[in-house]
C-alpha cells in the first residue's frame, strides 16, 4: 500500500515540479522511508517509538508533528542532504497513512463498529482485508521500484533506528519485489490469525465469504473514501515537509 501510494504521488499533476524532481532523483530513499516505520519488526522497537502514536479513535498530536517535535534534527530545515530529506518525507507519508487507517477505518468499523461479529472473527476479517488490498496494490508496482529500493543504503538517517534494522527491513520487502518473487503477505498475516498462507488465500478467494464477512462490513464505497483520504493527506504531508525552506 505504501509503495503504491508513492507511485500515485509521483504521477500526480498537483505535485509541485520541484518536489517531483527531488523525489524522482531520490526515489529509492523515498520508497525506503515509506516502509521504514515497519522496520520496528527488525529493530525490536515498540510501535509507539517508530510510529509516534498508538492506535485510537483520535490521534493527537498528529504523528508527523510528534516525530518532528521529538527529533527536530529531522525537520527539513535541518537537512541539507536531499537523499535523507526524501527518506524522511517517505517516513512522514507512512505515518500519515497509518493514522488515517486508524481513525477512519480501524476504529469506526473494527473497534467501535458494533457487534457484527465476535472479536476473533473481526480480527480475521481485518487481516483478510489487508491481504486483499495488498494483492491489489502489488499489481500497481513497477519493476523499477525493486531496482531503486534494493540498492538504497541508509546512512544514519534516523536517530532512533539503526541502519542495520533499516537494511534488514529493506531486504525483507525488496526481496518480494524482485523479478519472479512471490509475496509473503498471506504468510505473514496468516500467522497473526493462526492460518497458513494457503488458508488465508482461500479465504480471500472465496467470493461469497468475502462478500458476507468483509465487504458487508467494510463497504467498498466507505473503503474508497478512506483510501482517498489516505492519499490526499499523504500528498499534503509530503508537500508540506519538502516545501519547508532548507
Buried (B, 14 or more C-beta within 10 A) or exposed (E): BBBBBBBEBBEEEEBEEEBBEBBEEBBBBBBBBBBBBBBBBBBEBEBEEBBBBEBEEEBEEBBBBBBBEEBEEBBBEBBEBBBBBBBBBBBBBBBBBBBBBBBBBBBBBBEEBEEEBEEEEBBBBBBBBBBBBBBEBBEEBEEEBBBBBBEBEBEEBBEEBBBEBBBBBBEBBBEBBEEEEEBBBBBBBBEEBEBEBEEBBEBBEEEEBBEEBBBEBBEEEBBEEBBEBBBBBBBEBBBEBBEBEE
